[in-house]
């Protein structure tokens, strides 16, 4: 999830918005961006849709 922050910023979205869409906390999104945790696999398609990318792009190197 190394590029999650860049994808989120490119889409001009906040961590809080993504958290609300996925039913998680803003802290969880922050941890994903820092590489301290990973979203569950069932959230990946929705996360990619929110960010306007593919699931593969979520795992691309920055």
N, C-alpha and C positions, 0 to 999 in steps of 0.2 A: 504494500500500500504506500510505497515511497512517493508516488506522485499524487496522492489524494489531495493534498493541500493545493497543489498547482491546478488540478482539475477543478476544485471547488472555487478557487479564486478566479479562474478563467470564466467560470459560469456566473460569477458575481453573487455567490450564495454564502450564507453564514453557516457556521457549525450548528447553530441553534435551529435553523431552517431544516437542514439535513436530518438532524436529530428528531425533530417533530415529524417529518415525513416517514422516518423509519421506525418510530416508536422507541427510540433509545434516548439516553441523556446526551447533553452537549459534551460532557466529560468523556463519554465513550467515543464520540467522533474525534475529540482531541487526542485521545490515546491512539486511535487508528492512524491519525496523521503523524504522530510521533513514532509509530512503529512499536508501541508498547502493548498493543492488542490488535486483534483482527476482528472484523465483523463476521457474524455467522454466515455460512454459505448461502442460506436462504435469503439473506438481505442483499447479496451482491447484484443480482439482476435489477432490483429496484434502485439501488445506489447508482449503478451505471446509467440507468434511465434518467434519474434526477440530474446527473452530471453531464448528460449528453455524450456518453462515450460507451465503449464496449467493456465487458467484464475483463477482457485481456488488458485493456488500457489501464485498468485500476492497478495492475501489477507491473506496469512498465517502469523502467528505471527513469529517474528524473534527468 
